[in-house]
Amino acid sequence: MSDKKIKLELYLVRHGESMSQAGLNDTLPPEIAADTPLSPKGKREAELLGEYFSAFPLDHVISSPLRRAANTAFEVVSRQPENGAKFAEVHKLFVECGTGEDTPGRTIGEIKKEFPPLVAAKGMEEGEKLIYIGKDDTDEQLLERAKTCMDYILDRFHNGERVMVTAHAAFNTFLMFAALGLPAVNQFDPSFYNTSITKIVFYNNGEGAFSDIHLVYHNAVPHLVDEFEEFRF
């Protein structure tokens, strides 16, 4: 746990590189390509993320149900220390923007066959297809969904917990906007590299310096620098 002034330490993480990003989706069966998995590089990125957090106990990990995010969460919880999170919770609301009818949802039982330390998040049913279809979402609707996600997190965790969310570049943008109280349309578009970490700290009322919500850092990739030249900047 963090000090008593802190309500929540939130870590927003993007999944590792997917087969779709790598241009390899056409090598997959259609039913797998529709929920693209991590590429070999993406799997390594997720492993390095897990190793980076292996000495840093997280209290909870929440994941999008899509395979690339679930695999990233799996690599993190599989390497947590003895006093860290031993499973990741899957919640359908954290799915990527624009997810359409062609994306097959999977039950938690089906997800666990591939990634055993994943469980249904509080509020999710064991037998339901964990997928949120939001193909026609506007920016305003996406921000409202992100606010619902943030309400879910802050209602559950407010005693200094360290919580990681493994999701997606576009939806992490709206999660960050929701957490910081920003509008849906902004003058900037924050980048989220694969497996990058964005840390936001929520303080108890009046305990933060200047504000009770601190964006500590954004789009950090310290775990990738040694192995991938493109991150040496």
N, C-alpha and C positions, 0 to 999 in steps of 0.2 A: 504494500500500500504506500501511497505518497503521503506527504504531510497533510495535516488536518485542514489546511486552508483550501486544499484542492478538492473539487467535487468529482472531476473526471479527467483522465488523460486519454485522449482519443487519437488513434493512429489510423489514418486513411491510407490504404495501400492499393495500388493497381496490380492486377494479375500480371504474371510473366507473359512474354511474347507468345501469341497463339499461332497455330498452324495457318490460320487465315491471314494474320499479319505477315507471316513469313512467305506467303504465296504458295502454300503447300496444301491447301484445302482440297484441291482436285485429286489428291492422292488418297483421300479418305472415302470410306463408304458414305453415302448420302446421309444416313441417320446419325453418323458421327460428325460429319462436316457441319450439319445444322446446329450443333452445339460444340463448336470447335475446341479441341483440347490444346494444351500447351505444345509448342514446338520443342525440339531438343534444346535449343537455346533458352526458351522460356522456362523449361523444367530446371535448367541449371540456374537461371536467375532466381527462381523460387527456392531452390536448395540453398543458395547463398543468402537469401533473405532469412530463411530459417536458421542458418548458422549464425547470422548476425544477431538474431534475437535469442540464441540458445543460452546466453548467460543473463538474459533480461526477462524476468517472469512477467507474463501477461496474465491478467485475471480472466479475460474472456476474449474469444475470437468469434466474430460473426461474418458469414460469407454469403455472397450471392450464390444462387443454386447453379449457375452456369459452370460448366466443367473447368474452364480455365481459371476461374476464381476459386472454385472448390479445391482444385489441385494446389493452388498457391497457399490456401489456408492449411491444407494437409501438410505441406512441407514445413510450415511454421510450427504447428502444434506437435508434429512428430519430433521436433528438436527442442521443445521447451524444457527448462530445468525442472527439478523435482517439485518445486513450489509454483510452477507455472501452469498455464491452461493445458489440459490433456485432451480436449476435444474442441471442435469448432461447431458453432450453431449455424444452420442454413435457414435463411429467411428470404422468401420470394420477392419482397419489396425492394431488395437491393440489386435486382437484375439490371442489366444495361439498358440505356435509353434505346427506343426504337425496336425492342424485341418484338418479333411478330409471330403470327400464327404458325409459321414454318419451323419455329423452334420447339422441339419436343420437351415437355416438362418431365422431370423424373421425381418419383417419390423418394423419401429419405432412405427407404430400404434399398432402392436401386443405386442411389448415390453412395451409400455405405459399402456396397459391394466393391466399388472402385476405391473409395477413400474411407476406410473403417472408422477413424476417429471423428467422423462428422455425424451430427445429430440434428433433429428438427428443433428449430428455435422456439422459444416460448411464443405461443399463439399460432404455431403451425401444426397441422394434423399429420399423424404418421402416414396415413394412406393417400394424402392429397398430392397432386402434381405440383411441385414447387416451382412454378413459373408465373411471372406477371407479364401479361401481354400489354404493351404500351406503345404500339406502333405509331399511333397518331397523336402522341403527346405533344403539346406545345411547351415552350420554355416555362411558361407560368404553371402548367400542370406538372411538369417535371420538378419544379421547385416545391410545389405542394407535396408531391410524393416524398421528396427529400426531407421536408419539414416533418412529415409523418414518421420517417425513419429516425430523425433526430429526437423527436418526442419519445419514440419507443426506447431509444438508447438512454436518454436522460431520465426517463421514468424508472428505468430498471437500475441504472448505475449512477449513484450520487454520493458514494462514500470513499472517493479517491481511487476508484478502480482504474486499471490500465486496460483499455479495450481496443482491440484492432478490428477494423473492418476491411475485408478483402473484396473489392468490387472492380469497377471499370472506369476508364478515363472520363467518359462523358458524364456518367452519373456521379462519380466522385466530385466533379466540378459543382454539381448542384448540391451535393452533400456539404461541400465546403462553403458554398454560398449560404445554405440554410444554417449551418453552424455559426457563421460569422454575422448573420443578419443582413446579408446583401440581397439586392433584387435579382430577378431572373436575368435581366439584360444588363450587362456591365460594359465598361470601357476596356476590359481586358479579358483574355481567355487563358486561364492558367494551364500550364502543361503538366501532364502526369506521365512520366516515363514508366516503362514496364518495371514493376515491383518497387516503384518509388514510394517514399514515406512522407506523409504530411502529418505533422503533430499539432494538435489543437488542445489547449488546456482550459478547462472550465473551473473557475474558482467559486467558492461559496460567496454569498452576497457581501460585497464590499471588501473582500480579501485580496483581490487582484490589484496590482499597481496600474492605475489609470482606467482599467477596464477589467471585468470579470471573465472575459473571453480573450485568450491570447493565441494568436497564430505563431507558434514557436519556430517552425520551419516548414518549408514546402518543397516537394519534389526532390527529396534527398535520396541519393543512391550510394552511400558509403560502402555498402556491401558489394558493389559491382566494379568499383574503381580498379582494383588490382587485376581483375580478369578480363575486363572489357575496355579497350582503348578509347572508345567513343565517349566514355564517361570521365575521362581524365581532363578536367577543365579547371 
